[in-house]
Amino acid sequence: MEPRGNTGAVMEWVASKGVARGKSGLTQAERHVNAAMIQCRINRLLSRFERAAVECAYGEMRNLYDVALMLQINDVDKGLHLPADLAAHIYSKGHLPCKDVVLQRYHISPRTFYRRLKAVKSWIARYEQQAFLKLERDFADAGIVGVEFFIYG
């Protein structure tokens, strides 16, 4: 079990106040505690770059420069700004920044844009896959999710 700190005392206090449980059988405080423990487990299991790739995939765009740094370390690009813009383009499904903005900002041809975009997509997919494989094994072992959760149809 994850370290809880003061969580046990908070849960006892909430129970003593007679807080009603929701449909899941958990109170709001218990759901919050579960989420915090899962977040601690994720932070412990994943590297900084894997976590950044997954968080960006789920809309947490403040980690774009971590993704860009990961791309720079893996020699996808020498700078940070173009990979960050390409990652933003991928995660926003082509909306922000749009292709034309990237082409004008970095003075690159469409062919170069698509070649670099392909390389960035490949590395991002690799890190996301590594993260999901790590989480799959650990979450199934801990009973957080059932094994059937990870069977892809």
HUFEN-V470399 format. One line per field, one symbol per residue. ss: DSSP state (H for helix, E for strand, - for the rest). phi: phi as a letter, one per 40 degrees, with the letter a starting at -180 (. if undefined). psi: psi as a letter, one per 30 degrees, with the letter a starting at -180 (. if undefined). A space follows every 50 residues. Layout:
BEGIN
ss: ???
phi: ???
psi: ???
END
This chain:
BEGIN
ss: ------HHHHHHHHHH-----------HHHHHHHHHHHHHHHHHH--HHH HHHHHHH---HHHHHHHHHHHHH-------HHHHHHHHHHH-------HH HHHHHH---HHHHHHHHHHHHHHHHHHHHHHHHHHHHHHHHH----HHHH ---
phi: .ccbgccdcccccccccgccccccgbcccccccccccccccccccccdcc cccccccbgccccccccccdccccfcaccbccccccccccccfgcbccdc ccdccbfbcdccdcccccccdccccccccdcccccdccccccgcbccccc ccc
psi: klkfcgeeeeeeeeeffhkllaefgkleeeeeeeeeeeeeeeeeekleee eeeeeefggiffgefeeeeeeeeghelfafeeeeeeeeeefghgejllee eeeeeghlleeeeeeeeeeeeeeeeeeeeeeeeeeeeeeeefgellefeg jk.
END
